Amino acid sequence: MHLIEIQDLSFAYPQLAALQDISLHMDTGEALCLVGPNGCGKTTLLDHLIGAHSMQKGRIFFEGKDFRKLRTKELAKRIGYVPQSRRNTFPYRVLDFVLMGRTPYTGVFASPDENDRQIALDALEEIGILAFQDRIFTQLSGGERQLVILARALAQKTPLLLMDEPTAHLDFAHELMVLETIVKMIKTQNLSVMMATHFPNHAFYLQSNGVPTRVVMMKQGKILQIGQPDEVLTVPNIEKVFGVNSRILSIQNGQSGGMKTIVPVKTANQSERMIICDKIG
Amino acid sequence: MAPLEISQKKQSTQRILSVVFVLLPLVFIVITMFIGRYPVSAQMVIDTVWSKVTGIPVAVPDIAQTVVWDIRLPRAILGALVGGALAVSGASLQGLFHNPLVDSGILGVSSGAGFGAALGIILFDNVVMIYVLSFIFSLTAVFFSYLIGRIYSTVPNIMLVLGGVIVSSIFSALISFLKYVADPFDQLPTIVFWLMGSLANADYREISISLIPILVGTLGLFALRWRINVLSLGDKEARSLGLNTRVYKMAVVVCTTLATAGAVSVSGIIGWIGLVIPHIGRMIVGNDNRYLIPASMSIGACFLILIDNVGRMLTGSELPLSILTALVGGPFYVYLLKRTKGGGW
């Protein structure tokens, strides 16, 4: 039985087919990277898994259970969600923000109790940001906020985490810090992560750090290919999906051996670029 | 560990604050019994209260007893109820829409109530009918706002707010129409005064009429206060944290509507409280709705009692409340902003 299994999932916005016949599965301890250009359906797919869209066609199973039979609260005990780093919220204290991860475990009219508080503190400690607990969420830097959101996801205690561009808008160092934390979470908490990313290199990063990783390459709502990073992230595929000519380099890296990295060289010819813009628009 | 200690210290501060917030409105109510333009000595006030509570007659003139027990006291209680209800509704809706500019009337409650009251004044000239119509139309207004918000299946917040703006402006137009057709010597001034808010009619009947919707609404919001934190993260995140956003959003809207409608139907439209009291609350207890909701209730209650006392003491005739809430509250708010530098906005 797979942790999650998606069968023939299709979804259309009023004027736009967003997902077409998506079928995939993932297992415990695995990282699945959704890779593809803007508007290819990554976010729509993740939204289905947090129950933000009513399903139009297809089925999703979580550990064999039909998704439609899971209530929002039950779903939230199984699947956590890490959005892009954000600021547009009230200036909550960090600890209070992390406590919100305990929502699925609190009664309708209840507030989190001492036990929830301890779990939230443990989550902050696990991520290594216990010292942030009394700071104001909105006054943190983008990268720090993202670590807090990861702590909230940990406090939610779900076997599966969905991440939507978890490193968007972050600088070099914070991007790496978030990735390192994700690797640590997968390894120590036996978590599985499904991650939409604009950076195909993230798949190589996770793989070279010992996380079993697969890549789902998407284009215009369809899955082009699923497989190991090496198999999917190839020069022809990158050109096909992103319209970018690229090189793939191997870097020697002390302990973990080699790590591959994609270097975009130039966009494909002008006419093809026009087509891509059209489709995004 | 140092951060933990800070955290615990904060908790104990918050506990002290909770006690203060519970006691303060009671103190304001008691003080109100002692002040007013009609001279009643402190001893007479105490004797009156003693006599009313124990049933033992005392040598206080009837008129003084009436002033203390049937005018000042119900007025203070109603002020506490109305002020608390408006402030807590404003705080909740600001949280729900994660927008600090929202107030308790954003979904059309106030303009609906205004229309209902104006209609009651013109058609019936009966106080109870004014309350009833005003209550019914404030619920109607929010219902229509919600319907407009539902044009998209998920009731996005922005659509709900837009629905409220549309419905409010329609009811404002209808109020203008009723003012236009009203008898200019008798009905028109009544409508105008009602729209500026007043507790001058307060007695135990007004309290009993407004008590149930206000209690149901505020207790509901008090119970939901933690969930309002989560709702303020937006639909998608709230859902991913296990909240059925449609149900909880509806619950918050229903509670704020009941509380606000119960308040404005007896007091008329009192501006400013639903917008600014929550901000004053934030400056004192922070943004966590677990503390902000009860704090807003308490501060709103005290503020309205205070304003009402000023309103009835300042001049021979009573000043409408909306004038004073803004005149007193505005500068005070600026002062607080200056002191706290906005607290993280």
HADDOCK unambig.tbl for C-alpha pairs under 7 A between the chains (distance, minus, plus):
assign (segid A and resid 50 and name CA) (segid B and resid 240 and name CA) 5.41 0.50 0.50
assign (segid A and resid 52 and name CA) (segid B and resid 236 and name CA) 6.36 0.50 0.50
assign (segid A and resid 52 and name CA) (segid B and resid 239 and name CA) 6.98 0.50 0.50
assign (segid A and resid 72 and name CA) (segid B and resid 239 and name CA) 6.82 0.50 0.50
assign (segid A and resid 72 and name CA) (segid B and resid 242 and name CA) 5.02 0.50 0.50
assign (segid A and resid 72 and name CA) (segid B and resid 243 and name CA) 6.27 0.50 0.50
assign (segid A and resid 72 and name CA) (segid B and resid 244 and name CA) 5.88 0.50 0.50
assign (segid A and resid 73 and name CA) (segid B and resid 242 and name CA) 3.98 0.50 0.50
assign (segid A and resid 73 and name CA) (segid B and resid 243 and name CA) 6.25 0.50 0.50
assign (segid A and resid 75 and name CA) (segid B and resid 242 and name CA) 6.81 0.50 0.50
assign (segid A and resid 76 and name CA) (segid B and resid 240 and name CA) 5.69 0.50 0.50
assign (segid A and resid 76 and name CA) (segid B and resid 241 and name CA) 5.39 0.50 0.50
assign (segid A and resid 76 and name CA) (segid B and resid 242 and name CA) 4.62 0.50 0.50
assign (segid A and resid 80 and name CA) (segid B and resid 240 and name CA) 6.36 0.50 0.50
assign (segid A and resid 81 and name CA) (segid B and resid 240 and name CA) 5.99 0.50 0.50
assign (segid A and resid 89 and name CA) (segid B and resid 98 and name CA) 6.55 0.50 0.50
assign (segid A and resid 89 and name CA) (segid B and resid 233 and name CA) 6.27 0.50 0.50
assign (segid A and resid 90 and name CA) (segid B and resid 98 and name CA) 6.97 0.50 0.50
assign (segid A and resid 90 and name CA) (segid B and resid 287 and name CA) 6.51 0.50 0.50
assign (segid A and resid 91 and name CA) (segid B and resid 287 and name CA) 6.30 0.50 0.50
assign (segid A and resid 91 and name CA) (segid B and resid 344 and name CA) 6.13 0.50 0.50
assign (segid A and resid 92 and name CA) (segid B and resid 287 and name CA) 5.67 0.50 0.50
assign (segid A and resid 92 and name CA) (segid B and resid 288 and name CA) 6.23 0.50 0.50
assign (segid A and resid 100 and name CA) (segid B and resid 230 and name CA) 6.32 0.50 0.50
assign (segid A and resid 101 and name CA) (segid B and resid 241 and name CA) 6.32 0.50 0.50
assign (segid A and resid 103 and name CA) (segid B and resid 241 and name CA) 5.98 0.50 0.50
assign (segid A and resid 103 and name CA) (segid B and resid 242 and name CA) 6.51 0.50 0.50
assign (segid A and resid 104 and name CA) (segid B and resid 241 and name CA) 6.14 0.50 0.50
assign (segid A and resid 104 and name CA) (segid B and resid 242 and name CA) 4.98 0.50 0.50
assign (segid A and resid 109 and name CA) (segid B and resid 223 and name CA) 4.94 0.50 0.50
assign (segid A and resid 109 and name CA) (segid B and resid 224 and name CA) 5.54 0.50 0.50
assign (segid A and resid 111 and name CA) (segid B and resid 226 and name CA) 5.62 0.50 0.50
assign (segid A and resid 131 and name CA) (segid B and resid 3 and name CA) 6.32 0.50 0.50
assign (segid A and resid 134 and name CA) (segid B and resid 7 and name CA) 6.95 0.50 0.50
